[in-house]
Amino acid sequence: MTWRSTLLVTFLVTAISLPLPASPDSVRKARVAVIQADGSPRQDPFKAGFDLSKVRPQSQAHLDKLLRLFEKAGEMGADIVCGPEDMQNIGAYGLHVDVTDPASGEILFNSLAVAVPCPLTDRIAEIARRHHMYVIAPLYEKDNGRIFNSAVVFDREGRIIGRHHKTVLPIMEDWLVDPGDTYDVFETDFAKIAVATCWEITFPEVMRLYGLGGADIIFHPTMGRENKSGQSLATAYRYLTRATDERVYLAPVILGGDGNGIIDPQGKVVAEAVGEHNVVIMAEIDFAERFLSDSRWWNTINGSDDDKAIHFLSRRVQTFGLLLDPHPPVLERYRDVRLTTDDRQRQLESVRQVNYGP
């Protein structure tokens, strides 16, 4: 055997022993996780016995619990994990615009928001890096004097690759929080992801923007329940509608023993854990899968059997102008309605009027 033949045989043996490169379909598969955590105690300025000294320790204890579930998701092999809205457990303090932090002189809620990056995000980045997974961490973020309800997105190396600032705020949240104004879709190595936080889910326009942006899955950290309490996500009709409207996976995350999981583009619940406490919910999703009609007639008539392609190619944007009108006819009947947004005096009066323990 010549040296050339020996070299060729050695090369072939080596090549055969190497793992085959991943196919496009297998690259698109990912283990998607959301955490299902119980709520935690917090102080209530409306109630007698409010103890300011317990605010930060209770916030820290809640956050530590959630990060332990992030760790668990990593140990289970998750490619991405998302936490619930307000991982610091401080959002409820945003109603108390008259309660200040004596140490800083700021409104208490503002003093609890964090800059990004910070030691808290460093902890999350380390979890992402150690488990080589993407992480979505919803936090109240302080940025140059402004507060945002932010979902911070970390890549597998723990780098912050973006953040989504909640764009549509319930009235009492906008007392102290600023709205964002972008709908970014983030690239990962398995799919395009987006975040719709809490009240945003009630606006179909938000979900449509993500659908048009090419999102494959939309994570929905929230404080508001859509399913019937204690029951399956199959009772969360808004979720089923949003997923099927945009032909995307939808992954809601809320505190409590239900209401978390993953819904597929056909409105089927593919993962949940109703009644379980402090667990990780995970499903393997093949994002390369296309949801096709099995009707030969449908394919022949339309020129495609891909329902998502047919849907988005059939849009008639020239007829949608009213969607961008800031003063549509429906608002004519609400000309006398004046919200408390940007009215601090009315906000203070409102807080005093509802001085109760919700």
N, C-alpha and C positions, 0 to 999 in steps of 0.2 A: 504494500500500500504506500503510495507516494505521500509526501508531506501535505500536498494539496488535498488528497482524499481524506487524510486523517483530520485535517482542519475542517473539511466540510462535514464529516461525521460528527465531530465534536460540536460544531455549530448547531447541527440539526438536533442532537440530543439535548443540548442546552435550551434550544428554542422550544422543544416539546415539553420540557420540564417547567418552563415559565408559565405563570398564569395567563390565560387569554385576556386581552383587553376587554373591558366591560362594554356590552352592547349599549346603544343609545337608550333602549328601554330600561335596562337595569340601572343605568346611571340616574334615571328619573325616579326610581323608587326611593322612598324615604319613610322612616319611622317618625310619625308626627305625634307629639304629645302635648296635652294640656294638663294642668294640675287642678285637682278638686280639693280645695282646702276649706276648713271651717273658719268662720269668723273668729275674732279675738276681742277680749275686753278693751274698752277705751273709755276715756273720761268724757263726761257730758256736761258742758258748761250750763245747760239748762237745769240741771238737777242739783239739789243740795248735796254737799260733800264733794263737789268738783275739786280735784287735787291736781294742780298744774305740774307738780313734781313727778307725777306718774305718767304724764303724756308721752315723753320720749322713751322711757323704759317699755311701756306697753307697745308703742310703735315698733321698737327694736325687736321685741319678742315675736310680734306678728311677722315681721320681715324675716326673721331667722327661721320661722316655721316654713315659710314659702321657699326660702332658699334650700332648705333640707329636701323639699320635694323636687326642686330643680336638680339637686344632686342625685336623687333617686331616679329621675328621668334619664340622667346621664348614665347611671349604672345599668339601666334597662336597655341602653343602646339607642336612645332617641337621637335623631338627626336634628330635631328642632323642638323646643318646648316654649310654651307661652304661659305667663302668669295672669292673674286677674287684674282688673283695673285697680289703681291705688294700692300698690303693694306696701306702701308705708302705713296704710290704715289711718290716714289723716284727712281724707276728703270731707268728712262730716264737720270738721272744725271750720271749713270754709264758710259756713253759715254765720259764724260768730265774728262779725266784722268789728265788734266792740271789745273783744278779748285780746289783750296784748301779752307778749312775752317780755317779762321784766328784764331779762338779760340783754335783749337786743332793742327793746322798744318797738319792735315791729308787731303788726297783727300776728297773732299766734300762728295761724295757718301759713302765712308767708314765711315765718321763721323756720317752719318745718320742711319747706321745699328744699331741694338740693341742686347744686350746680352739677353739670355733666360735662366732663368726667369728674368723679369725686371718689372718696374711699368706698362708698356704697357700690358704685358702678365698677370699681376695681374688684370687689368681691365677686360680682356677677361675671365679670370678664374672666376671672380665674376659673370659675366653674365651667364656663364655655370652653376655655382653652384645655382644661384637664380632661374633659369628656369629649372634646372635639365635636361640639354641637352648636348650632345656632340657638340663640336665646332671645326672646322678646320679653322685656321687663317694663311694665307700665308704672311710671313714677311721676310725681309732681316735681317739675323741674323749674329751677330759678335761673333766668337768663337775662342779665343786664336790667334787673329790677322788674322784669315781667315774669309771671308764673304761667307755665303751660302744663296741661294734662298730657303727658308725653309717654309714648311707647318707644323705648330705646332698643334698637336691634343690634345684636352682637353676632359676629361670624364665628366660625369654628376655631379661630385663633384668638378669640376674645377681643377683637377690634370692633369698635362701634362703626357700623357701616351706614347708619342712618337713624332717624327717629321720626315718628309721626306725632304731630301736635293735633290733638282733638280739635276739629274745626267747628262743630256745632255744639254749643254748650247749653244745658238746662239753665233757666234764668238765674237760679240761686248760685250756680257754679260760676256764672260770668261776673258775679260781684267781685271776685278776686282773681279769676283766671282769665288769661287772654286766649282767644281762639287762634288756631293755626289757619293756614290758607292754602295748603298743598295736599295733594293725594298721591304720594309717591308709591311706586311699586318697586320692591327691592329684589334684586337678582340673588339667587342662591345657586348652589351647584346641583340642585335637583328640581327647582321650580321657581316661579315668580310669586312672591308673597306680598300681602298688604295687611294693614291694620285698620279696622273700623272700631272706634272706641265708643262704647255705651250708646248714647242717644243718636249717634251717627247712623245706627242701623235703621232708625225710623225714617230716614230720608232716602228714598230709592235712588235719588240723583247721586248720592255718595257711592253707593254700591255700583251704579252704572259706570261712574268714572273709573272705578277699579276694574270692572269688567272690560271696559274699553282699553284700559292700560295694560291688559294682558295678564292680570293676576290669575294664578291657578288656584290659590287658596287665600281666603281672607280670615284672619284671626280677629276675634271679637271679644276683647277684655271688657267687662261691663260690671256695673252695680245693679242693673235693672233686669229683672227676670222676665223671660218670654214664655217659658214652658209653664204649665200648670204646676203649682207647688207640689213637690214630691213625686212628680210624674216624668215620663220620658220626654226627650226633645221632640218626639213625634207629635207632641201637643203644642210645640212652639211654631205656630203657623206662620208668623212673620219670618222666622229663620228659614223654613222650608221654601217660602216664596222667594226670599232673597237668593238662596242658593240656586234655585231653578231658573230664576230670571236671568242671572248672569252666567249660568252653567259653570259654577265654581264650587270648590269645597269651602265649607264654612265651619269654623272652629270657635264656638263660644266658650268663654271662661268667666265664671262667677263664683263668689264665695258660697259655700253651702254644700249639701249632700246630693245635689242634682242640678241640672241645667248646664252641665259641661259635656263636651264631647265633640264629635266630628260628623258633619252631614255632607253627603256627596252631591254632585251636580244634578242628580235626579231627585233630590229631596229625601234620600234614604239615610237614616241614622246608622252609621257604620261603627261607632264606638261611643259608649257612655257607661256610667257606673252609678245608677240611681240608688241612693240610700247608703253609699259607702262614704267613709270619712277620711280625709287627708291621704288621698291616693293619687297616683298618676294614671291618666287615661291615655292609651296609645294605640295607634293603628298604623299598619304599613300601607302606604298609598303609592300606586303606580301613576305618576303624573303624566306618563306618556299615553295612558289609556284614553281613547276617544270614545265618546258615547254616541254610538251609531244606530240608526234605524235599521231594523231587520226586514223592512218592507222593500221589496224590489221595485214595487210601484212608486213609492215615495222617492227612492233614489233616481229612478228613471225620469220622473216628472220634474224634479228639482235640479237634477244634474249633480246631486251630492246626497250622501246618506248621513252627513255630519250635521247634526242639529244645531250645534253652536255656530258653525260656519254659515248655515242658512240664516240663522237668527240675526247675526251681526251684519251680514252682507245685505240684508233686506231693510235696514234702517233708512228712513227718509228724513235726514236731519233738517232739510229745508222746511219741514212742517213743525219743527220743535221750538220755534222762536219764543213762545210764551214761557218756556222754562227759564229763560234768562231775563225775564222782565221783573225788575225789583218791585213793581207795583201792579201785580196782576189783579184782575177784577175781583177775585175772592176777598181781597183786603178791603174793599169798599165797605163791607159790612162790619169791619172792625176799626173804623176810623177813630172811635172814641177810646180804644184800648191803649193804655200806656203802661208798658212794662217797667219793672224796677231797675232794669239795666242802666248803668251810668248815673243812678240817682241815689247817692249815699244816704241822704236824709231819709228817703222812703225805705231804704234797706234797714237802717237802724230802727225805724218805727216798726217795720215788719218783724224784726227779731224780737222786739219787746212784746208785740202782740201775740206771737206764737211761743211765748215763754213756757214751754212744756217739755217733757222728756219723751221724745218720739221712740 
